[in-house]
Amino acid sequence: MVSGPDPPSVTLSIWARPGSKREEVRWDPWRKGWQVSVRAPPVEGEANRAILELLSRRLGLGVSELSLVSGERSKEKRVIVRGLSEARVRELLEGSGAGAGTQRHLG
């Protein structure tokens, strides 16, 4: 995760898992980024939209506060989150997935 200038913004490193059985966001220590699983297939941007919608729900933001800045056709993506600090993003995402409350390193 990388923090930007005021107003706060954070760039998330995402590893997408489209076509998953369930939707979740969890830290992947091996990839040093967030693994985001969505049910949507990787067809015509459906998975990208689902990822942004899932992240917006977990973070309590509107989808317009998130931007996919790289990885449109890749499993490796970068998403900018506007309006939250790095600490708050980490807190909200760590509380949303499996193993919540365990210590994780940030990417």
Protein Blocks (a to p, Z undefined) as FASTA:
>chain_A
ZZddddddddddddddehiabdcddddfklopaddddfbdceehlmmmmmmmmmmmmnop
afklpccfehklacbdcdddehiafklmmmmmmmmmghihiacddZZ
